[in-house]
Amino acid sequence: MDPLLEALRLITSGDVYVWDVIISSLRISGLALAVAILIGLPIGVGIGFSKFRSRGSLVAVINTGLALPPVVVGLAVFLLLSRRGPMGELDLLYTPLAMILAQAVIAGPYIAAVSLAAAETVPADVRLQARALGASRVQATLLQLREIRASLVAAVAAGFGAIISEVGAVMIVGGNILGETRVLTTAIVTETRRGNFEVAIAMGIVLMGLALYVNVLLLLLGRRSPRRPVPA
Amino acid sequence: MTADTAGGEALISARGLRKDYGSKPVIDLEALELRHGELLAVLGPNGAGKSTLLRLLSMLEKPTSGRVLYRGESGSGAEAKLRASSAVVFQRPHFWRDTVAYNIGLGLRLRGVRRGETDQRVRRVCDDLGISDLLLSNVVSLSGGEAQRVALARALVVEPDVLFLDEPTANLDSEARLDLRTDLENIARRRTSGVLLITHDRNEAFHLADRIAVLRDGRLVQVGSPADLYEDPADPYVARMTGAELTISGHVMAAEGRTLTVDADGVSLSVVGRVEVGEAVKVAYRPEDLILTPADGALEESSTRNLLSAEITQRKDLGGLVRLRLAGPPELVALVTRNAAEELGLDAGVHVRVRAKATALHAYPAAGGSAPSAAGPDDDGAAASD
């Protein structure tokens, strides 16, 4: 049978192994993305909107984070969580939590850097004008963010793209344990090695489809503008 | 320093207000009030600190020292009250990427006004300003004039107690400027308790304001009604702003009360002012206050103290008026009606007699209050006469 057709059959027939890996991938990368947003977005936007003395060096640090090789992040998290590491007692190595931590470290700088660059484009007096319109401090910040919502969505998409397709770090800290820490990328590696090309291709298709789907979804969300007409 | 504290119920008052950027004071004034029911114009050249003053008076920015009061109260409570019951129209208003309706209704939504009421009020204010057809347009498609109308609608829709206007007409062409000025006069004034207008355009200030505060280098030079400023300008700067010329320089030879005898390039002039004998002075006069007659004509009896001979060196037609440059000494600029110029044959090369009342010539110490070199494109002696 054609391996491509077999791959499509595996996906559409609801193969337990394939779907188990898909769901693991989404759960781990989704949670990692949430953590990265919670930390990266406020940092990026906060630095982008403000001016202070050591701002330049902070921006440099964040941009350096973009260039971190994921496999090195994996190594660092591994050393951190390994039995003799500073957080060894928590016994987190080879658990989904370890993978979430590693992926959040990879995605965070993407989200921070893109949202920082976007925030810098908002003119300084937008906040002042929002305040003059009667906005509270929180409302004024939201009105500033409204001006760059498409870029913020792009920041999240960039972060997601960086982790869903990443293999080195999750392999090191997750260990590719079947039913626990095996995700799409590590499964592809394993199945290719075993010669199970149909399964590897099936997961490759899902991975590409997922990346495409999430990016399109996020782009549409960013473009949506509430054009509520005033009835005449 | 000029202060302004007298009379009237104050909506906004500033006391000992100072704002430094670095170590340099950008604003430094003793007192200024926006009174109930008035339109106060803050008039000054670019870089005088006008916009900073607006941000301080609207409590959008904190002063380095001093206080701003809203209806007699200061502090964060007053700031919150002022935020809720004031609006600002900026020179370059920021619009959020959306429809005109969204932007006009923004202030109401921020105040938690219900959706139905917001829609109603947005429609009403747009009807009043004649921009109902723009409601569903995207803000990026607005022309300059439309944008300022939308900005004015956005300010008025919250029914502000105090309206702050920061050079609202500065970026508009002359027609849009006149239209917006009419709206400011007819709609903005009537619907608010007081308006503070920041402008560098003296015509606009004299046209719209009940009182004008002249600001230069962050300090108040003079505060008063347009008539006060016109009749008794505090210094050459204000004089120039009200359309006076400053072509005469000289020294005070004698003083008798307010009347001074000034030697200007060998010619003796009777002027008014408060300057010590021996001091160097600049003499300000309005070109329209000089009375010209041809030199070969009969000399009429007149009570005017000053009679000079001069030759017209340049004639410039300004529509209904004619501006003449005269070689003295001293050098002079005169403004006559077109009819008078034709009747008397006033043209370049013609010798004339120039008469001026002593009270039309104001002497100021030459050292203090330097005159602005250029007061803008409208600077053709027609200031405050429209």
Boltz contact constraints between the chains, C-beta under 6 A:
constraints:
  - contact:
      token1: [A, 126]
      token2: [B, 94]
      max_distance: 6.0
  - contact:
      token1: [A, 128]
      token2: [B, 60]
      max_distance: 6.0
  - contact:
      token1: [A, 129]
      token2: [B, 94]
      max_distance: 6.0
  - contact:
      token1: [A, 131]
      token2: [B, 60]
      max_distance: 6.0
  - contact:
      token1: [A, 132]
      token2: [B, 60]
      max_distance: 6.0
  - contact:
      token1: [A, 132]
      token2: [B, 88]
      max_distance: 6.0
  - contact:
      token1: [A, 133]
      token2: [B, 106]
      max_distance: 6.0
  - contact:
      token1: [A, 133]
      token2: [B, 107]
      max_distance: 6.0
  - contact:
      token1: [A, 134]
      token2: [B, 83]
      max_distance: 6.0
  - contact:
      token1: [A, 134]
      token2: [B, 107]
      max_distance: 6.0
  - contact:
      token1: [A, 134]
      token2: [B, 110]
      max_distance: 6.0
  - contact:
      token1: [A, 134]
      token2: [B, 111]
      max_distance: 6.0
  - contact:
      token1: [A, 135]
      token2: [B, 110]
      max_distance: 6.0
  - contact:
      token1: [A, 139]
      token2: [B, 110]
      max_distance: 6.0
  - contact:
      token1: [A, 225]
      token2: [B, 98]
      max_distance: 6.0
  - contact:
      token1: [A, 227]
      token2: [B, 99]
      max_distance: 6.0
  - contact:
      token1: [A, 229]
      token2: [B, 136]
      max_distance: 6.0
  - contact:
      token1: [A, 230]
      token2: [B, 101]
      max_distance: 6.0
  - contact:
      token1: [A, 230]
      token2: [B, 119]
      max_distance: 6.0
  - contact:
      token1: [A, 230]
      token2: [B, 122]
      max_distance: 6.0
  - contact:
      token1: [A, 230]
      token2: [B, 135]
      max_distance: 6.0
